[in-house]
Amino acid sequence: MVWLDPNGSQKQAYIEFRLSAPESEMIWLDFQPLKMSCKPGWNPMWEDWHCYHAPLRIYKQDYKILLDYFGRIYPIQDAIDGTSEPIFDVCFSNWIGKSDWLRIMDEIERDLNRVDDHKRSFLTDFLAWVQNALADTSVIVVEGNQ
């Protein structure tokens, strides 16, 4: 089961990737695939991006590695309303569409042979999670709690 019922956010089973982040870290980014709808005029509600069975959580010390990759593709257009998003925001929701995720993935893949094995494993796991999530949606919302 990929999607939970609309009130199933408490049943989400977060996948956590850790490279160097301590267990005590309390700041993170959540990667929440959006449950898409074909309804005309649909406006996603919080429950629509908090119903994926296995969202990803990456803690601050480790998500800093990813910020460079996000920075390489920004500015982008918000995947839902088309507004320009000048920077990736670690404090709020970032609505990133599939084409931008593919650009991020390309940037990471270009660097894989230039990083140490430990970091390569982290990035490879991240790429695999994103690729699997994009099989279920065309938008992944990245939310920070900072």
C-alpha positions in Angstrom: 0.0 0.0 0.0 1.5 3.3 -1.1 -1.3 5.8 0.0 -3.0 5.9 3.4 -6.5 7.1 3.9 -6.8 10.9 4.2 -6.7 10.8 8.0 -3.8 8.4 8.1 -0.9 10.7 8.8 -0.2 9.1 12.1 0.3 5.8 10.3 3.1 7.1 8.1 6.3 5.0 8.5 9.1 7.6 7.9 12.2 6.3 6.3 15.3 8.1 7.8 18.6 8.4 6.0 21.5 9.3 8.2 25.0 10.0 7.2 26.4 12.0 10.1 23.4 13.4 11.9 23.3 12.6 15.5 20.3 10.7 16.9 19.5 13.8 19.0 19.0 16.0 16.0 15.6 17.7 16.0 15.7 19.7 12.7 14.8 17.9 9.5 13.4 18.0 6.1 10.5 15.7 5.2 10.0 14.6 1.7 6.2 14.0 1.2 4.9 12.7 -2.1 1.7 14.4 -3.1 -1.4 12.3 -3.8 -2.5 13.7 -7.0 -6.1 14.3 -8.1 -7.8 14.7 -11.5 -10.7 16.8 -10.1 -11.1 20.1 -11.9 -10.0 23.1 -9.7 -8.4 20.7 -7.2 -6.4 22.5 -4.5 -4.3 20.1 -2.5 -4.9 20.0 1.3 -2.4 19.1 4.0 -3.8 15.5 4.1 -2.9 15.1 0.4 0.8 15.3 1.0 0.7 13.6 4.4 -0.8 10.3 3.3 2.2 8.6 1.6 3.0 5.4 3.5 6.8 5.8 3.6 7.9 9.5 3.4 11.5 10.3 3.8 13.1 12.3 6.6 16.6 13.6 6.5 18.2 15.5 9.4 19.9 18.9 9.3 23.5 17.8 9.3 22.8 15.4 6.4 20.3 17.5 4.4 23.0 20.2 4.2 24.6 17.9 1.6 21.4 18.1 -0.6 21.1 21.9 -0.3 23.8 22.5 -3.0 21.9 20.3 -5.4 18.6 22.2 -4.8 20.5 25.5 -5.2 21.7 24.4 -8.6 18.2 24.1 -10.0 16.6 27.1 -8.3 14.8 29.3 -9.2 11.9 27.0 -10.1 8.2 27.3 -10.7 5.9 25.9 -7.9 4.6 22.6 -9.2 1.0 23.4 -8.2 0.4 27.1 -8.7 3.2 28.0 -11.1 4.5 30.9 -9.0 8.3 31.6 -9.2 10.2 30.2 -6.2 13.6 31.9 -6.1 15.2 29.7 -3.4 14.8 26.4 -1.7 13.3 27.2 1.8 14.3 24.9 4.6 11.6 26.4 6.9 8.5 25.9 4.7 7.0 23.8 2.0 8.7 23.5 -1.4 6.4 22.1 -4.1 8.9 20.4 -6.5 7.6 18.8 -9.7 8.9 15.7 -11.5 10.9 17.7 -14.1 12.8 19.5 -11.4 13.4 16.3 -9.5 14.9 14.8 -12.6 17.2 17.8 -12.8 18.2 17.4 -9.1 18.8 13.7 -9.7 21.0 14.5 -12.8 23.1 16.9 -10.7 23.6 14.3 -8.0 24.5 11.5 -10.5 27.2 13.8 -12.0 28.9 14.0 -8.6 28.6 10.4 -7.5 32.1 9.5 -8.8 33.7 12.5 -7.0 32.4 11.8 -3.5 33.7 9.3 -0.9 32.0 5.9 -0.6 30.0 6.9 2.6 28.5 10.0 0.9 27.9 8.1 -2.3 25.9 5.5 -0.5 23.8 8.2 1.1 23.2 10.0 -2.2 22.5 6.7 -4.0 19.9 5.8 -1.3 18.3 9.3 -1.7 18.2 8.9 -5.5 16.5 5.5 -5.2 13.9 6.8 -2.8 13.1 9.8 -5.1 12.9 7.6 -8.1 10.5 5.2 -6.3 8.3 8.1 -5.1 8.1 9.6 -8.6 6.6 6.4 -9.8 3.6 7.2 -7.5 3.4 11.0 -8.0 4.6 13.9 -10.0 5.1 16.2 -7.1 7.2 15.8 -3.9 6.6 18.4 -1.2 9.7 19.1 0.9 8.9 20.6 4.3 11.3 21.8 6.9 10.6 22.1 10.6 13.3 24.7 11.3 
